[in-house]
Amino acid sequence: MQPSAVPELAHTHTRPIHWLATATALAGVVALSSVLQPGPATAAQPDGPGTRSAPAHAAPPDPAAVTFPLECGPVKAVVEQKASADLDGDGRPETVAVVHCDSPMGTPPDGVYVLTRDAGSGKARVVATLLDPADGTTVDDFAVRGGAVTATLLGYSSADVPRCCPDEKSDVKWRWQDGAFVRSTPAGARSV
């Protein structure tokens, strides 16, 4: 056997005392970290133009409590996506819901509805239809930010296009202006 070029070091062999020291140090770090907790976060997103923060007690309307103006026949309406914000600047949150019929086949068209709570009863109700399912489009990339509702709409150029494969795409934005939701095309939007 050939002697090692590196001398044997005593600290390279673990002994029970090493494990005990490591466990004690780790327990101390855990105990200290549980005592020294950071304070609550105070950063907040700034409100977008024309929006105000809703009072803390105002809950957004629940889409499950609403009957949507959607004819689904024997199947039920399904809320595919939803988001809440104060869109009209009244201090109470609205909920925007993307809804379609729960079809077992094909791609059913979407409807986009704005919900609010009735001032008297507090019940949720539909106050605006941003996208009618009769338009035959579906919604992709849906968001509510800065007081606006944005979405990418997928549609069909003719009845000959298979309903699995939309061949038209457009970006849209809805914003509350002068007592109504106004639809526009966001800056830099592309259509196919």
C-alpha positions in Angstrom: 0.0 0.0 0.0 1.3 3.4 -0.9 1.2 6.2 1.5 -1.2 9.1 0.8 0.2 12.4 -0.4 -2.2 14.1 1.8 -1.9 13.6 5.5 -4.9 12.1 7.3 -6.9 14.8 8.9 -8.8 14.1 12.1 -11.7 16.4 11.1 -12.5 14.4 8.0 -13.9 11.4 9.9 -17.4 12.0 11.3 -18.0 11.0 14.8 -21.2 11.2 16.8 -20.1 14.4 18.4 -20.0 16.0 14.9 -23.6 15.0 14.2 -24.7 16.3 17.6 -23.1 19.6 17.0 -24.7 19.9 13.5 -28.1 19.0 14.9 -27.8 21.5 17.7 -26.7 24.3 15.3 -29.6 23.5 13.0 -32.1 23.5 15.8 -30.8 26.9 16.9 -31.2 28.4 13.4 -34.8 27.1 13.1 -35.7 28.4 16.6 -34.2 31.8 15.8 -35.9 32.1 12.4 -39.3 31.4 14.0 -38.8 34.2 16.4 -37.4 36.7 13.9 -40.3 36.9 11.3 -40.5 39.7 8.8 -43.5 42.1 9.1 -46.5 41.9 6.8 -46.0 43.0 3.2 -47.2 46.6 2.6 -46.7 47.0 -1.1 -49.8 47.4 -3.2 -50.6 47.6 -6.8 -51.5 51.1 -7.9 -55.0 51.5 -9.2 -55.4 52.0 -13.0 -56.9 55.1 -14.4 -60.5 55.5 -13.6 -60.6 52.7 -11.0 -60.8 52.9 -7.2 -60.0 50.3 -4.7 -63.1 48.5 -3.4 -63.9 48.6 0.3 -62.5 45.7 2.2 -66.0 44.4 3.1 -67.3 44.4 -0.5 -67.1 40.9 -2.0 -67.2 40.5 -5.7 -70.3 39.0 -7.2 -70.2 35.2 -7.5 -70.9 33.8 -11.0 -72.3 30.6 -9.5 -75.2 32.7 -8.1 -76.2 34.1 -11.6 -78.4 32.7 -14.4 -76.6 33.8 -17.6 -78.6 34.9 -20.7 -77.3 31.8 -22.6 -79.4 29.1 -24.2 -77.7 25.7 -23.5 -80.6 23.3 -24.1 -80.1 20.1 -22.1 -76.6 21.0 -20.9 -75.6 23.6 -18.3 -73.6 26.8 -18.6 -70.0 26.7 -17.4 -68.0 29.6 -16.1 -64.6 29.0 -17.9 -62.8 32.0 -16.5 -63.5 34.9 -14.1 -61.8 38.0 -12.7 -62.9 40.8 -10.4 -62.1 44.5 -10.2 -63.9 47.8 -9.8 -64.4 48.6 -13.4 -66.8 51.6 -13.2 -65.1 53.4 -10.3 -68.0 53.2 -7.8 -65.9 51.5 -5.1 -67.6 48.1 -5.5 -66.0 45.2 -7.4 -67.6 43.8 -10.5 -66.9 40.2 -11.8 -66.3 39.5 -15.4 -67.1 35.9 -16.4 -66.3 34.0 -19.6 -69.2 31.5 -20.0 -70.1 28.8 -22.5 -72.4 25.8 -22.8 -70.9 22.5 -21.5 -70.9 20.8 -24.9 -69.6 17.3 -25.0 -68.3 17.9 -28.5 -66.9 20.7 -30.5 -65.9 24.1 -29.3 -68.9 26.0 -28.0 -68.8 29.8 -28.4 -68.1 32.0 -25.3 -70.1 34.8 -23.8 -68.4 37.5 -21.7 -70.6 39.0 -19.0 -70.1 41.7 -16.4 -71.7 41.0 -13.0 -72.4 43.4 -10.1 -74.3 43.3 -6.8 -77.7 44.8 -6.7 -77.5 47.9 -4.4 -80.6 47.0 -2.5 -80.6 43.2 -2.1 -76.9 42.5 -2.7 -77.7 39.7 -5.1 -75.4 39.2 -8.1 -76.8 40.0 -11.5 -75.6 40.4 -15.1 -75.4 44.1 -16.0 -73.5 43.9 -19.4 -72.8 41.5 -22.2 -69.3 42.2 -23.6 -69.3 39.3 -26.0 -72.5 37.5 -27.2 -72.2 33.8 -27.9 -74.1 34.4 -31.1 -70.9 35.9 -32.5 -69.5 32.4 -32.6 -66.1 33.2 -31.1 -64.1 31.8 -28.2 -62.0 33.7 -25.7 -58.3 33.2 -25.1 -55.8 35.2 -23.0 -58.6 36.8 -20.8 -57.5 39.3 -18.1 -58.9 42.2 -16.1 -56.2 44.9 -15.4 -56.1 48.6 -14.8 -59.8 49.0 -15.1 -60.0 47.3 -18.5 -61.0 43.8 -19.7 -58.8 42.4 -22.3 -59.1 39.2 -24.4 -57.9 37.5 -27.5 -60.9 36.3 -29.6 -60.7 33.3 -31.8 -63.2 33.0 -34.6 -64.0 31.7 -38.1 -64.0 33.4 -41.5 -66.8 31.3 -42.9 -69.1 28.4 -42.1 -66.8 26.1 -44.1 -64.0 26.4 -41.5 -64.1 23.4 -39.1 -65.1 24.4 -35.6 -62.0 22.8 -34.2 -59.7 25.2 -36.0 -60.4 29.0 -35.7 -58.8 30.9 -38.5 -59.3 34.4 -37.2 -57.7 36.0 -34.1 -58.1 39.5 -32.7 -57.2 41.3 -29.5 -59.9 43.4 -27.9 -60.3 45.6 -24.9 -63.4 46.8 -23.0 -63.3 49.9 -20.8 -66.1 51.6 -18.9 -66.6 55.1 -20.4 -69.6 57.5 -20.1 -71.9 54.9 -18.5 -71.2 52.0 -20.9 -68.5 49.5 -21.8 -66.7 50.6 -24.9 -64.8 48.0 -27.1 -61.6 48.9 -28.7 -58.4 47.3 -30.1 -55.4 47.6 -27.8 -52.4 49.5 -29.1 -50.0 47.0 -30.8 -52.7 44.4 -31.3 -52.5 42.1 -34.3 -55.2 40.4 -36.2 -54.9 37.2 -38.3 
